[in-house]
Amino acid sequence: MQCKYRKNKTNIECHSIIYAAIIGIFLGLVAKLVDVPRITGEFPILDDIFGRFGIWIFVATLLSVFSNTPVHAAIRVFSFFSTMILTYYAYTILFLGFFPKSQIILWSIISLISPICAAAMWYARENKSIANIIAALPIIALCTEWYITGRDNILLLVAYLCMIVCLLIYIPQKVKRYLPIILITAAMTLLLIKIGCMNILYEKLLNI
């Protein structure tokens, strides 16, 4: 019976990794298809969302926290990023005849370090003080990115608020964790904006 349970668990985990890869392929293709002047001209919000890191942080965070183990989280997120990047740049190279070397290097590095981040993020649902800090990290990234790169964009604000609310609902497993996470997010966001280091980070990476 125990052997059967382990086999079923392994099958479920393998399927979830495949699903993460499929999500990566789909979103990579969507990101490429909306990245054309005709679409971005009529629906600039699509470029605003897919042209920033927020949406990818959001998806990777959810994949991490809904994994069975830190290792499972690492594999799922790497599967997501690698297929997303492969799809996006394969389309760019094969169909558009363009080879954006610096962007490929950047996103390849992000893909390689994503398993470490995913394994750490898995612990965000634990009932420990450090878990509140971990849970706040993706929300801090969303808040600082919106403020630095699109604070005058109301539609982008709405999109980012929706992602933040989703993370606040699904990461903590207890309501009493909401306040500590929000306070940590607010304090760290204000500090990072005040220091100005995130400005260099986002402006450099988004314009690489």
C-alpha positions in Angstrom: 0.0 0.0 0.0 2.8 2.4 0.9 4.7 1.6 -2.3 1.5 2.3 -4.3 1.1 5.6 -2.5 4.7 6.6 -3.3 4.2 5.7 -6.9 1.0 7.8 -7.1 2.7 10.7 -5.4 5.6 10.5 -7.9 3.2 10.4 -10.8 1.4 13.4 -9.6 4.7 15.3 -9.1 5.9 14.4 -12.6 2.6 15.5 -14.1 2.8 18.8 -12.2 6.3 19.4 -13.6 5.0 18.8 -17.1 2.1 21.2 -16.5 4.6 23.8 -15.3 6.5 23.3 -18.6 3.3 23.7 -20.6 2.4 26.9 -18.7 6.0 28.2 -19.6 5.5 27.4 -23.2 2.1 29.0 -23.3 3.1 32.2 -21.5 6.4 32.4 -23.5 4.4 32.3 -26.7 1.8 34.8 -25.4 4.6 37.2 -24.3 6.2 37.1 -27.8 2.9 37.4 -29.7 1.8 40.5 -27.7 5.3 42.1 -28.2 4.4 43.6 -31.6 3.7 47.3 -32.3 0.2 46.6 -33.6 -0.9 44.9 -30.4 1.0 47.0 -27.9 -0.2 50.1 -29.7 -3.9 49.1 -29.1 -3.4 47.3 -25.8 -0.3 48.8 -24.1 -1.2 47.1 -20.8 -0.2 43.8 -22.3 3.3 45.1 -23.0 3.3 46.7 -19.5 2.6 43.4 -17.9 4.6 40.9 -20.0 7.5 43.4 -20.4 8.2 43.5 -16.7 9.4 40.9 -14.1 6.2 41.0 -12.0 4.1 38.5 -13.9 7.0 36.0 -13.9 7.7 36.4 -10.2 4.0 36.0 -9.5 3.7 32.7 -11.5 6.9 31.3 -10.1 5.9 32.1 -6.6 2.6 30.2 -6.9 4.3 27.2 -8.5 6.7 27.2 -5.6 4.3 27.4 -2.7 1.9 24.8 -4.2 4.7 22.2 -4.6 5.1 19.2 -2.3 8.7 19.7 -1.3 11.5 22.3 -1.9 13.1 20.1 -4.5 9.7 19.7 -6.3 9.4 23.5 -6.2 12.8 24.0 -7.7 12.2 21.5 -10.5 8.8 23.0 -11.3 10.0 26.6 -11.4 13.1 25.7 -13.5 10.8 23.8 -15.9 8.6 26.8 -16.2 11.3 29.4 -16.8 13.4 27.2 -19.1 10.4 26.4 -21.4 9.1 30.0 -21.3 12.5 31.4 -22.3 13.1 28.7 -24.9 9.7 29.4 -26.5 10.1 33.1 -26.5 13.6 33.3 -27.9 13.1 30.4 -30.3 10.2 32.3 -31.9 12.3 35.5 -32.0 15.3 33.8 -33.7 13.4 31.4 -36.0 10.5 33.7 -37.2 11.8 37.2 -36.7 15.5 36.6 -37.5 16.7 38.5 -34.5 19.2 37.3 -31.9 19.0 39.4 -28.7 22.2 38.1 -27.1 22.1 40.3 -23.9 18.5 39.4 -23.1 19.1 35.7 -23.7 22.0 35.8 -21.3 20.0 37.7 -18.7 17.0 35.4 -18.8 19.3 32.3 -18.9 20.9 33.4 -15.7 17.5 34.0 -14.1 16.4 30.5 -15.2 19.5 29.0 -13.6 19.1 30.7 -10.3 15.3 30.2 -10.2 15.5 26.7 -8.6 17.3 28.2 -5.6 14.7 30.9 -5.2 11.9 28.5 -5.6 13.2 26.1 -3.0 13.5 29.0 -0.5 10.0 30.3 -1.4 8.5 26.9 -0.6 9.2 27.7 3.1 7.0 30.8 2.9 4.0 28.7 4.1 5.7 27.5 7.2 4.6 28.7 10.6 7.9 30.4 11.5 9.0 34.0 11.8 11.4 33.7 8.8 8.5 32.5 6.7 6.9 35.9 7.0 10.0 37.5 5.5 10.2 35.0 2.7 6.5 35.5 1.9 7.0 39.2 1.7 9.8 39.0 -0.8 7.8 38.6 -4.0 5.3 41.2 -2.9 8.2 43.6 -2.2 9.4 42.9 -5.7 6.0 43.7 -7.2 5.6 46.9 -5.2 9.1 48.3 -5.9 8.9 47.4 -9.6 5.5 49.1 -10.0 6.7 52.2 -8.2 9.9 52.5 -10.1 8.9 51.6 -13.6 5.1 52.4 -13.8 3.7 54.4 -10.9 1.8 56.6 -13.3 0.1 53.6 -14.9 -3.2 53.0 -13.3 -4.0 49.8 -15.2 -0.6 48.4 -14.2 -1.4 49.3 -10.6 -4.7 47.4 -10.8 -2.9 44.4 -12.3 -0.2 44.4 -9.7 -2.7 44.9 -6.9 -4.6 41.8 -8.1 -1.3 39.8 -8.1 -0.4 41.1 -4.6 -3.9 40.2 -3.2 -3.6 36.7 -4.7 -0.2 36.2 -3.0 -1.5 37.4 0.3 -4.4 35.0 0.1 -2.6 31.9 -1.1 0.9 32.1 0.6 0.0 32.5 4.3 -2.1 29.7 5.6 -3.3 31.7 8.6 -5.0 35.1 8.7 -2.8 36.2 11.6 0.2 36.2 9.3 -1.3 38.9 7.0 -0.4 41.8 9.2 3.3 40.8 9.7 3.8 40.2 6.0 2.1 43.5 5.1 4.3 45.4 7.6 7.5 43.8 6.4 6.5 44.5 2.8 5.8 48.2 3.6 9.0 48.7 5.6 11.2 47.0 3.0 9.6 48.6 0.0 10.0 52.1 1.5 13.6 51.4 2.5 14.6 50.0 -0.9 12.9 53.0 -2.7 14.7 55.4 -0.3 18.1 53.8 -0.9 17.6 53.8 -4.7 19.3 50.5 -5.4 16.2 49.0 -7.0 16.1 51.9 -9.5 19.4 50.8 -10.9 18.4 47.1 -10.9 15.1 47.5 -12.7 16.2 50.2 -15.2 19.3 48.3 -16.1 17.6 44.9 -16.5 14.5 46.1 -18.3 16.6 48.1 -20.8 19.4 45.6 -21.3 
